[in-house]
């Protein structure tokens, strides 16, 4: 009969402790570079976009009213232009960055 994952991990750490093997380097020792930052941002925007689309779809299924009702509610709040433009940027940036970075990667 095989060993459990817990037993395998215990054996692995025991072997590493006995042989004084170094642990993997921590993220803080790496020098940040532009490709590293772009890759992390690309992954982050992908996660944000997939969560946003999922939540929007879930809201469309579960909320009782149609979209124009909720749009009218937001318009009735009379939000200032700074907040409106900030919200538009927060919606447009992940989409445009993820799209153009994907095109850059394909090229």
C-alpha atoms as one frame of an Amber mdcrd trajectory, in Angstrom:
protein
   0.000   0.000   0.000   1.292   3.493  -0.900   2.172   6.311   1.433   0.006
   9.340   2.082   0.889  12.840   0.945   1.449  13.866   4.555   3.996  11.069
   5.015   5.745  11.990   1.764   6.040  15.629   2.813   7.360  14.641   6.248
   9.982  12.436   4.587  10.918  15.216   2.147  11.422  17.832   4.897  13.314
  15.366   7.077  15.697  14.623   4.201  16.187  18.362   3.506  16.837  19.104
   7.162  19.432  16.320   7.473  21.297  17.322   4.310  21.225  21.090   5.137
  19.890  21.958   1.693  19.075  25.655   1.204  15.490  26.699   0.692  14.415
  28.274  -2.574  15.272  31.969  -2.823  12.565  34.291  -1.640  10.980  36.801
  -3.983  12.732  39.709  -2.255  16.170  38.778  -3.593  15.148  39.114  -7.238
  15.830  42.417  -8.969  12.582  43.730 -10.421  12.593  44.149 -14.173  10.115
  45.542 -16.675   9.196  42.114 -18.163   8.579  40.749 -14.653   6.309  43.671
 -13.750   4.458  43.433 -17.068   3.911  39.699 -16.617   2.544  40.149 -13.101
   0.291  43.000 -14.257  -0.932  40.919 -17.215  -1.885  38.062 -14.912  -3.520
  40.444 -12.450  -5.609  42.147 -15.124  -6.645  38.721 -16.433  -7.888  37.731
 -12.990  -9.695  41.062 -12.550 -11.365  40.761 -15.959 -12.504  37.186 -15.405
 -13.901  38.049 -11.967 -15.626  41.137 -13.357 -17.270  39.247 -16.204 -18.316
  36.456 -13.843 -19.829  38.877 -11.321 -21.586  40.864 -14.050 -23.058  37.661
 -15.496 -24.132  36.445 -12.070 -25.732  39.817 -11.330 -27.579  39.717 -14.659
 -29.020  36.334 -13.715 -29.903  37.032 -10.088 -30.906  40.703  -9.804 -34.654
  41.281 -10.181 -34.597  44.392 -12.405 -33.212  44.961 -15.896 -29.950  46.852
 -16.599 -31.580  50.243 -17.451 -33.069  50.366 -13.935 -29.649  50.051 -12.286
 -28.101  52.501 -14.759 -30.782  55.052 -13.822 -30.000  54.460 -10.126 -26.321
  55.258 -10.711 -27.202  58.364 -12.748 -29.507  59.572  -9.961 -26.552  59.625
  -7.540 -25.169  62.707  -9.368 -21.559  61.643  -8.932 -18.864  64.202  -9.724
 -16.809  64.113 -12.925 -13.631  63.105 -11.066 -15.313  59.993  -9.690 -16.943
  59.164 -13.032 -13.646  59.432 -14.932 -11.836  57.440 -12.251 -14.433  54.679
 -12.521 -14.179  54.701 -16.327 -10.396  54.430 -16.090 -10.689  51.586 -13.555
 -12.901  49.708 -16.026 -10.948  50.516 -19.189  -7.359  50.038 -17.947  -7.447
  46.281 -17.226  -9.170  45.561 -20.530  -6.872  47.700 -22.685  -3.671  46.679
 -20.885  -4.491  42.970 -21.017  -5.486  43.194 -24.688  -2.428  45.149 -25.861
  -0.025  43.125 -23.747  -1.512  39.958 -25.252  -1.038  41.382 -28.760   2.564
  42.331 -27.869   3.148  38.786 -26.656   1.733  37.263 -29.842   3.859  39.533
 -32.048
